[in-house]
Amino acid sequence: MKIARISGRKRVERVLRHGKNWRGKHLSLKFQMGPPDHPNIDPNVEAIYIGVMTPAKLDKSAVRRNRMRRRCREAFRRHIKEGTFPTLQLIIRPSSSSLNCRFADLTADVSTFFSTLRV
């Protein structure tokens, strides 16, 4: 399974506007099934497109916000490499508690999300 990043204001806004909500302990997600609309993206390739939103309101330090982004992407990467999933677009919004929580708690949120997605 391939992991790619969502980039571009229009693609992110489309997921935020039309996507479904999921809320965990340390993460809230907006997700939409299918690949993003872009001429360079092959719709036949199975991939998960991930974008992480960490506004300055969460933490004033850019170093800490970047750490939140990296931890969230890594939690998804570890879970995705274990199985096959449908193509989907994810916008991850970590809460302020995600910086101080254990990494196992983040991965638990991710596995809970994917278990609800399969049902």
Secondary structure, DSSP 8 states (H G I E B T S, - for coil): -EEEE--SHHHHHHHHHH-EEEE-SSEEEEEEES--S-TTS-TTS-EEEEEE---TTT-S-HHHHHHHHHHHHHHHHHHHTTS----EEEEEEE-GGGTTS-HHHHHHHHHHHHHHHH-
